Amino acid sequence: MAITIESRAMKYGYSNARVNGMKGLLLKQSEIDELLKVKSIDAVVELLERTHYKDDLVSLSLLYRGSTLVELVAGKHFARIARKIVKITPKSDRKYVEAILKRWDLLNLKTIITAKRLGKKFEEIKAYLVPVGNLSENDFERLAKADERAIFDEIQRTDFGKEMLSQSTALLTGEMMKMFKDALKSMDSFMQLQTLLDAYMYVYIDRNLSGGSKDVGIIRKIFRKEIDATNIAMIERLKARKFDKEKVKKYLIKGGTLSDFDMNNLIEAKDFNEVVTAARSKIPGLETKEVKDIVELEILLEKAIAREKIHAFYLSTLSIGTLLGFLLLKETEMDNLGKIAKSKEYNLAPERVREMLVTV
């Protein structure tokens, strides 16, 4: 046992010490409370200028204002921290960090496709893209500027696209190519493509986190529960749009912990409280409270998963789990800042916003 502890200390001592030092780059609860109390988005920005976000706020405030400024600053800061985490991770474990960051390739690709559907140009969206995965800024530009006939070919040219398309023969079909092209014109194809990209993201993460340490296994289970949460929310959104049972199943992602029986129970559930009851067996961290609408349900699911990510960081010692957990904590802070900033523009009460946040 002593040898094992010594070996872990040799391998992870430096990187874990660096990450523990980075905890100062997380907003304190008192700072979150202050951000909630102020009345305007300008006051939020003023408070953030007293934190580690100051330099990014200064550099971006000439071009952006309001909640957009806060969201972009949070993204820029996260990207810088993510790159530092990659550098200090022991080489033998770097694949685990890269697996988690790979999902940003999918998120960026979804942002680009959504923007193309809305007719936005690359210059209008490039600040919203977070270059921490495999796709470069040059890749972003080529994809954003490709027309509907060429976008699939451009994806195939990237290292990310080659890897994605090599994972399953199903992804190599003409149907896949058609879906990318039709996504710019058809909402149904757009939704199916979003599901397909999410599915690939989770399959990739699950495969690359397999065979790791106990701490890696904990992170892997969290992502499986994230699939469950995504599917539960999707079921309710499609039910609200009067989709029939079989069509709902087309949009669900495989790889979570929910069985077909669980899925059917969720589809048949008559109200949100039945949904929460059915989901709690797989996501036990769900709060016990009455849920009135889909937004409240999604917040409940998001908070339950986020709490598990927080625990993963604080329960890990001398392991890769400390680094992975910190990345997930920074993502949670990004989400919190976005919600706080938006809330000021919509004049939401601080108590209402606090219910949406996940804090350490």
Secondary structure, 3 states (H helix, E strand, C coil): CHHHHHHHHHHHHHHHHHHHHHHHHCCCHHHHHHHHHCCCHHHHHHHHCCCCCHHHHHHHCCCCCHHHHHHHHHHHHHHHHHHHHHHHCCHHHHHHHHHHHHHHHHHHHHHHHHHHHCCCCHHHHHHHCCCCCCCCHHHHHHHHHCCCCCHHHHHHHCHHHHHHHHCCHHHHCHHHHHHHHHCCCCHHHHHHHHHHHHHHHHHHHHHHHCCCCHHHHHHHHHHHHHHHHHHHHHHHHHHHCCCCHHHHHHCCCCCCCCCHHHHHHHHHCCCHHHHHHHHHCCCCCCCCCCCCCHHHHHHHHHHHHHHHHHHHHHHCCCCHHHHHHHHHHHHHHHHHHHHHHHHHHCCCCHHHHHHHCCCC
